[in-house]
Amino acid sequence: MARARYLETVERKRLNLMDRLEQAARNKEAELQNVVEKAKAENLKAEETNFIIKLTKNNHKLDLDHKLSENEERRKLQLLRDLARIKGQEQKREAAEKRREE
């Protein structure tokens, strides 16, 4: 009878220990999954940040390109005006020279 009770106690302790080991394994797996999810979230944050930085740089580049284009057009227009003014001055000078020659 004592032996049976002893074996019953040992079996109960063994089962209890097995339950605890299984629970520990589940807890460990859950913790690992939690770490993996946190790492994924951190990677996603970094990717989003890099994407935003890239968009910001691209927008800045587009703004600069637009300004450069506007400045180039303004310079071309000014050059055409200067050429027209010089041509007009040359025509006036030529006309004045013709009048003097007459």
Buried (B, 14 or more C-beta within 10 A) or exposed (E): EEEEEEEEEEEEEEEEEEEEEEEEEEEEEEEEEEEEEEEEEEEEEEEEEEEEEEEEEEEEEEEEEEEEEEEEEEEEEEEEEEEEEEEEEEEEEEEEEEEEEE
